[in-house]
Amino acid sequence: MTRTEYRWLLPSAMADPELPGDRPGRSRRTVRDWAVDLTAFLCALAVGMITVATIEADPTTPDGVLLADIVVGALACCALWVRRRWPVGVAVGLVLISTVEPVAAGAMLVALFSVAVHRPFRPVVAIAVLSMALVPAQTYLRPDPETSFIEAVVIGVLLTLLVVSWGMVVRSRRQLVVTLRERAQRAEAEAGLRAEQAQRLAREAIAREMHDVLAHRLTLLSVHAGALEFRPDAPTAEVARAAGVIRDSAHEALQDLREIIGVLRSPGESDGDRPQPTLATLDSLIGESRLAGMKVTLDNRVDDPGAAPAATGRTVYRIAQEGLTNARKHAPGTEVTVTVAGAPGEGLTVEVRNPAPTEPFEQVPGSGQGLIGLTERATLAGGSLDHGPQPGGGFRIRASLPWPA
């Protein structure tokens, strides 16, 4: 069942976001409110009828006074039906009326309870003090022949304190429940925002990984396919070599794509995934680029590449991969230099540099997001990355990454 299906079981203060009286307007009664109002009316009516019977048993009471008591008591009980709309006015009126009409005492107690539930502390205390101050006057004006003056005053004061205290306890409990509900709603909203942010970060990470992985492979496909297109008369050996590179690059791209899709489908099952690239596998990346026809020089000054942290080594690998991809796109035929240096406690630096192209070439379109993704990747790893054209021509990418001692 939904929350709205239980609304009829709740008071209007619990079914609405705020307690009645804490905002302009009034709350609409629920089924429970109608049941409570009917019960309060019947209880006040019963108290009034008992009081009328007691007054009627006194032979000294005039008939006109008895009739007035009955009429006023009935009107006081009927006034309880509007106490939710005007709790303070009804309570003050019944307190004053009950001073001279003991028949309205039951309705007055119900009104005191209602104002204690639906109004803040100050007006409740003021009305309670007024009621207790008028108890001696009511006892003096309409004494009970079977009860002494002191006993009647004490009983009246205690009843007032009991009813007001009970109402304030009910109000405090409702306020606590409303506060807890608001906190739960805020927590749900914050949890939704956190989930949405986590999904967004995951999508960005997946997009960055797909770009870093697939752009390298697809660039090889584009370059060699373009070479076959513009040199249809190339020697058979070169055609065969280019076709082999295209086939291998397509195969590797499919493998990488399967990895990413596999992670998306079953993120908790990664036993069958291929090992992630690290600094130790940088040589294989250089060898793959050389096999594709690039001129690449690797200057690896790290004594033990396998000792580098896995996350840092993977970042170095992706930076070198993106640098080679960009050089293949925008400076084909030039010699690319990849320099890696660092040690534990000193940090790790990677630099990819290529000169300006000397021969015209067919431009390969790019998204322009690769360097932005590399900068984000280096920042997430705790380092920094800068890139840009060189004064003498060419382009350079350089990153500094932490390597704890």
C-alpha positions as CSV (number, residue, x, y, z in Angstrom):
1,M,0.0,0.0,0.0
2,T,1.1,3.6,-0.6
3,R,1.2,6.3,2.0
4,T,-2.0,7.9,0.7
5,E,-3.9,4.7,1.4
6,Y,-3.1,5.1,5.1
7,R,-3.9,8.8,5.2
8,W,-7.4,8.3,6.6
9,L,-5.9,6.5,9.6
10,L,-3.7,9.6,10.5
11,P,-4.7,13.0,12.0
12,S,-4.5,15.9,9.7
13,A,-1.3,17.0,11.4
14,M,0.4,13.8,10.3
15,A,-1.2,13.6,6.9
16,D,-0.1,17.1,6.0
17,P,3.5,18.3,5.8
18,E,3.1,20.7,8.8
19,L,1.1,20.9,11.9
20,P,-2.2,22.8,11.7
21,G,-1.8,26.3,13.0
22,D,1.9,26.5,11.9
23,R,0.9,27.9,8.5
24,P,-2.0,30.0,7.1
25,G,-5.3,28.2,6.4
26,R,-6.5,25.0,8.1
27,S,-6.0,21.3,7.5
28,R,-8.7,19.2,6.1
29,R,-10.1,16.6,8.4
30,T,-9.4,13.0,7.9
31,V,-11.6,10.1,8.8
32,R,-9.7,9.7,12.1
33,D,-10.3,13.4,12.8
34,W,-14.0,13.0,12.4
35,A,-14.0,10.0,14.7
36,V,-12.0,11.9,17.3
37,D,-14.3,14.9,17.0
38,L,-17.4,12.8,17.5
39,T,-15.8,11.0,20.5
40,A,-14.9,14.4,22.1
41,F,-18.4,15.7,21.5
42,L,-20.0,12.7,23.0
43,C,-17.6,12.8,26.0
44,A,-18.3,16.5,26.6
45,L,-22.1,15.8,26.2
46,A,-21.9,13.0,28.8
47,V,-20.0,15.2,31.3
48,G,-22.6,17.9,30.7
49,M,-25.5,15.5,31.3
50,I,-24.0,14.2,34.5
51,T,-23.6,17.8,35.7
52,V,-27.2,18.6,34.7
53,A,-28.4,15.6,36.7
54,T,-26.4,16.8,39.7
55,I,-27.8,20.3,39.4
56,E,-31.3,19.0,39.0
57,A,-31.0,16.8,42.1
58,D,-30.4,20.0,44.1
59,P,-34.0,21.3,45.1
60,T,-32.7,24.8,45.6
61,T,-31.9,25.3,41.9
62,P,-34.6,27.3,40.1
63,D,-36.0,25.9,36.9
64,G,-34.9,28.9,34.9
65,V,-31.3,28.3,35.9
66,L,-31.5,24.6,35.0
67,L,-33.0,25.4,31.6
68,A,-30.2,28.0,31.0
69,D,-27.6,25.4,32.0
70,I,-29.0,22.9,29.6
71,V,-29.0,25.3,26.7
72,V,-25.6,26.7,27.3
73,G,-24.1,23.3,27.9
74,A,-25.6,22.1,24.5
75,L,-24.2,25.1,22.7
76,A,-20.8,24.6,24.4
77,C,-20.7,21.0,23.2
78,C,-21.7,22.0,19.6
79,A,-18.9,24.6,19.7
80,L,-16.4,21.8,19.8
81,W,-17.0,21.1,16.1
82,V,-15.3,24.4,15.1
83,R,-12.4,24.2,17.5
84,R,-10.0,23.0,14.8
85,R,-10.6,26.2,12.8
86,W,-10.6,28.6,15.8
87,P,-8.9,26.6,18.7
88,V,-7.8,29.7,20.7
89,G,-11.2,31.5,20.4
90,V,-13.2,28.5,21.3
91,A,-11.0,27.7,24.2
92,V,-11.1,31.2,25.7
93,G,-14.9,31.4,25.2
94,L,-15.5,28.1,26.9
95,V,-13.1,28.9,29.8
96,L,-15.1,32.1,30.4
97,I,-18.5,30.4,30.0
98,S,-17.5,27.5,32.3
99,T,-16.9,30.0,35.1
100,V,-20.7,30.4,35.5
101,E,-21.9,27.3,33.8
102,P,-20.4,24.1,35.2
103,V,-22.3,22.2,32.5
104,A,-19.7,23.5,30.0
105,A,-16.7,22.1,32.0
106,G,-16.4,19.0,29.8
107,A,-16.4,21.0,26.6
108,M,-13.9,23.4,28.1
109,L,-11.4,20.6,28.9
110,V,-11.7,19.2,25.4
111,A,-11.0,22.7,24.0
112,L,-8.0,23.1,26.3
113,F,-6.6,19.8,25.0
114,S,-7.2,20.8,21.4
115,V,-5.5,24.2,21.7
116,A,-2.5,22.5,23.4
117,V,-2.2,20.1,20.5
118,H,-2.7,22.7,17.7
119,R,-1.0,25.8,19.0
120,P,2.5,26.8,20.2
121,F,3.6,27.1,23.8
122,R,2.8,30.7,24.6
123,P,-0.9,30.9,23.8
124,V,-1.4,27.5,25.5
125,V,0.2,28.7,28.7
126,A,-1.8,31.9,28.7
127,I,-5.1,30.1,28.3
128,A,-4.2,27.5,30.9
129,V,-3.2,30.2,33.4
130,L,-6.6,32.0,32.7
131,S,-8.5,28.7,33.2
132,M,-6.7,28.0,36.6
133,A,-7.2,31.6,37.7
134,L,-11.0,31.3,37.1
135,V,-11.3,27.9,38.9
136,P,-11.9,29.6,42.4
137,A,-14.4,31.9,40.9
138,Q,-16.4,29.1,39.3
139,T,-16.2,27.1,42.6
140,Y,-17.5,30.2,44.5
141,L,-20.3,31.1,42.0
142,R,-21.6,27.5,41.4
143,P,-20.4,25.4,44.4
144,D,-20.8,21.7,44.6
145,P,-22.7,20.9,47.8
146,E,-20.9,17.5,48.2
147,T,-17.3,18.9,47.7
148,S,-15.5,21.5,49.8
149,F,-14.2,24.7,48.3
150,I,-10.5,23.7,48.6
151,E,-11.1,20.3,47.1
152,A,-13.0,21.7,44.2
153,V,-10.3,24.2,43.4
154,V,-7.5,21.6,43.6
155,I,-9.4,19.2,41.4
156,G,-10.1,21.9,38.8
157,V,-6.5,23.0,38.7
158,L,-5.2,19.5,38.5
159,L,-7.6,18.6,35.7
160,T,-6.5,21.7,33.7
161,L,-2.8,20.9,34.2
162,L,-3.4,17.2,33.2
163,V,-5.3,18.1,30.0
164,V,-2.9,20.8,28.9
165,S,0.1,18.6,29.6
166,W,-1.3,15.7,27.7
167,G,-2.1,17.9,24.7
168,M,1.5,19.4,24.7
169,V,2.9,15.9,24.8
170,V,0.8,14.9,21.8
171,R,1.9,18.0,19.9
172,S,5.6,17.3,20.7
173,R,5.3,13.8,19.5
174,R,3.6,14.9,16.3
175,Q,6.3,17.5,15.7
176,L,9.0,14.9,16.2
177,V,7.3,12.6,13.7
178,V,7.0,15.4,11.2
179,T,10.6,16.3,11.7
180,L,11.7,12.7,11.2
181,R,9.6,12.5,8.1
182,E,11.2,15.6,6.6
183,R,14.6,14.3,7.4
184,A,13.8,11.0,5.7
185,Q,12.5,12.9,2.7
186,R,15.7,15.0,2.6
187,A,17.8,11.9,3.0
188,E,15.9,10.2,0.1
189,A,16.4,13.3,-2.1
190,E,20.1,13.5,-1.2
191,A,20.5,9.8,-1.9
192,G,18.9,10.3,-5.3
193,L,21.3,13.1,-6.0
194,R,24.3,11.1,-4.9
195,A,23.1,8.2,-7.1
196,E,22.6,10.5,-10.0
197,Q,26.1,12.0,-9.5
198,A,27.7,8.6,-9.2
199,Q,26.0,7.5,-12.4
200,R,27.2,10.6,-14.2
201,L,30.8,10.1,-12.9
202,A,30.6,6.4,-14.0
203,R,29.4,7.5,-17.5
204,E,32.2,10.0,-17.8
205,A,34.7,7.4,-16.7
206,I,33.4,4.9,-19.2
207,A,33.4,7.5,-22.0
208,R,36.9,8.5,-21.1
209,E,38.1,4.9,-21.1
210,M,36.4,4.1,-24.3
211,H,38.0,7.1,-26.0
212,D,41.5,6.3,-24.7
213,V,41.2,2.7,-25.7
214,L,39.3,2.7,-28.9
215,A,40.7,6.0,-30.4
216,H,44.2,4.4,-30.6
217,R,42.9,1.4,-32.5
218,L,40.5,3.2,-34.8
219,T,43.2,5.7,-35.7
220,L,45.4,2.9,-37.0
221,L,42.5,1.6,-39.0
222,S,41.8,5.1,-40.5
223,V,45.5,5.8,-41.3
224,H,46.2,2.5,-43.1
225,A,42.8,2.4,-44.8
226,G,43.5,5.9,-46.1
227,A,46.9,4.7,-47.3
228,L,45.3,1.9,-49.3
229,E,42.7,4.3,-50.7
230,F,45.2,6.8,-51.9
231,R,47.9,4.3,-53.1
232,P,46.0,1.6,-54.9
233,D,49.2,0.8,-56.9
234,A,51.3,0.2,-53.8
235,P,53.5,-3.0,-53.8
236,T,51.8,-6.2,-52.7
237,A,54.0,-6.5,-49.6
238,E,52.9,-3.0,-48.3
239,V,49.3,-3.7,-49.1
240,A,49.5,-7.0,-47.2
241,R,51.2,-5.3,-44.2
242,A,48.6,-2.5,-44.1
243,A,45.8,-5.1,-44.3
244,G,47.4,-7.0,-41.5
245,V,47.6,-3.9,-39.3
246,I,43.9,-3.2,-40.1
247,R,42.9,-6.7,-39.2
248,D,44.9,-6.7,-35.9
249,S,43.7,-3.2,-34.9
250,A,40.1,-4.2,-35.6
251,H,40.6,-7.4,-33.5
252,E,42.1,-5.4,-30.6
253,A,39.3,-2.8,-30.8
254,L,36.7,-5.5,-30.6
255,Q,38.5,-7.1,-27.7
256,D,38.6,-3.7,-25.8
257,L,35.0,-3.1,-26.6
258,R,34.0,-6.5,-25.3
259,E,35.9,-5.7,-22.1
260,I,34.0,-2.4,-21.5
261,I,30.6,-4.0,-22.4
262,G,31.4,-6.9,-20.1
263,V,32.1,-4.5,-17.2
264,L,28.8,-2.7,-17.8
265,R,26.9,-6.0,-17.9
266,S,28.5,-7.6,-14.9
267,P,30.6,-5.2,-12.9
268,G,31.2,-7.7,-10.1
269,E,32.6,-10.4,-12.4
270,S,36.0,-9.3,-13.7
271,D,38.0,-12.6,-13.3
272,G,37.9,-13.1,-17.1
273,D,38.9,-9.6,-18.0
274,R,42.3,-9.0,-19.6
275,P,45.0,-7.4,-17.4
276,Q,44.9,-3.6,-17.3
277,P,47.9,-1.8,-18.9
278,T,50.6,-0.6,-16.6
279,L,54.0,1.0,-17.0
280,A,55.5,-2.4,-17.6
281,T,53.4,-2.9,-20.7
282,L,54.5,0.4,-22.2
283,D,57.0,-1.4,-24.4
284,S,54.3,-3.5,-26.0
285,L,52.4,-0.2,-26.9
286,I,55.6,1.2,-28.5
287,G,56.2,-2.1,-30.4
288,E,52.6,-2.1,-31.7
289,S,53.0,1.5,-33.0
290,R,56.3,0.7,-34.6
291,L,54.7,-2.4,-36.3
292,A,52.0,0.0,-37.6
293,G,54.7,2.0,-39.4
294,M,55.4,4.8,-36.9
295,K,58.8,6.0,-35.9
296,V,58.9,5.9,-32.1
297,T,61.8,6.3,-29.7
298,L,61.2,5.2,-26.1
299,D,63.5,6.7,-23.4
300,N,62.4,4.8,-20.3
301,R,64.6,5.9,-17.3
302,V,62.6,4.0,-14.7
303,D,64.8,1.3,-13.2
304,D,61.9,-1.0,-12.2
305,P,58.7,-0.3,-14.2
306,G,56.9,-3.1,-12.5
307,A,57.3,-1.4,-9.1
308,A,55.3,1.6,-10.1
309,P,51.8,1.9,-8.7
310,A,49.2,0.2,-10.9
311,A,47.0,3.3,-11.2
312,T,49.9,5.6,-11.9
313,G,51.3,3.2,-14.5
314,R,48.0,2.9,-16.2
315,T,47.7,6.7,-16.4
316,V,51.2,6.9,-17.9
317,Y,50.2,4.2,-20.4
318,R,47.0,6.1,-21.4
319,I,48.9,9.4,-21.8
320,A,51.5,7.8,-24.0
321,Q,48.8,6.0,-26.0
322,E,46.9,9.3,-26.6
323,G,50.1,11.1,-27.5
324,L,50.9,8.5,-30.1
325,T,47.4,8.6,-31.5
326,N,47.5,12.4,-31.8
327,A,50.9,12.2,-33.5
328,R,49.6,9.6,-35.9
329,K,46.6,11.8,-36.8
330,H,48.3,15.2,-37.0
331,A,52.0,14.6,-37.8
332,P,52.2,11.3,-39.7
333,G,55.7,10.3,-40.8
334,T,57.5,12.2,-38.0
335,E,59.5,10.6,-35.3
336,V,57.8,10.6,-31.9
337,T,59.8,10.5,-28.7
338,V,58.3,9.1,-25.5
339,T,60.3,9.8,-22.3
340,V,59.4,8.3,-18.9
341,A,61.4,9.1,-15.8
342,G,61.0,8.9,-12.0
343,A,61.5,6.9,-8.9
344,P,59.7,6.2,-5.6
345,G,59.4,9.4,-3.6
346,E,60.3,11.6,-6.6
347,G,57.2,11.2,-8.7
348,L,56.8,10.0,-12.3
349,T,56.9,12.1,-15.5
350,V,55.9,11.1,-19.0
351,E,56.5,13.3,-22.1
352,V,55.4,12.7,-25.6
353,R,57.0,15.0,-28.2
354,N,56.8,15.1,-32.0
355,P,58.1,17.6,-34.6
356,A,55.9,19.3,-37.1
357,P,55.1,17.3,-40.3
358,T,57.2,18.0,-43.3
359,E,54.9,16.5,-46.0
360,P,51.3,17.1,-46.8
361,F,48.9,14.4,-45.5
362,E,45.2,13.6,-45.3
363,Q,43.7,15.1,-42.2
364,V,42.0,12.6,-39.9
365,P,39.0,14.1,-38.0
366,G,39.2,14.1,-34.2
367,S,36.8,15.0,-31.4
368,G,39.1,17.3,-29.5
369,Q,38.3,15.6,-26.2
370,G,41.3,13.5,-25.9
371,L,43.6,16.1,-24.2
372,I,40.7,17.2,-22.0
373,G,40.3,13.6,-20.9
374,L,44.0,13.2,-20.2
375,T,44.0,16.4,-18.1
376,E,41.1,15.0,-16.0
377,R,42.8,11.6,-15.7
378,A,46.1,13.2,-14.5
379,T,44.2,15.4,-12.0
380,L,42.3,12.4,-10.6
381,A,45.6,10.6,-10.2
382,G,46.9,13.5,-8.1
383,G,49.2,15.0,-10.8
384,S,49.1,17.6,-13.5
385,L,49.3,17.7,-17.3
386,D,50.3,20.4,-19.7
387,H,50.3,20.4,-23.5
388,G,50.7,22.7,-26.4
389,P,52.7,23.5,-29.6
390,Q,56.5,24.0,-29.4
391,P,58.3,27.2,-30.5
392,G,60.2,25.4,-33.3
393,G,57.1,23.5,-34.4
394,G,55.6,20.2,-33.3
395,F,53.6,19.3,-30.2
396,R,54.4,18.2,-26.7
397,I,52.4,16.5,-23.9
398,R,54.0,16.3,-20.4
399,A,52.5,14.9,-17.2
400,S,53.7,14.8,-13.7
401,L,52.3,12.1,-11.4
402,P,52.9,11.2,-7.8
403,W,54.9,8.0,-6.9
404,P,54.9,7.6,-3.1
405,A,58.1,6.4,-1.4
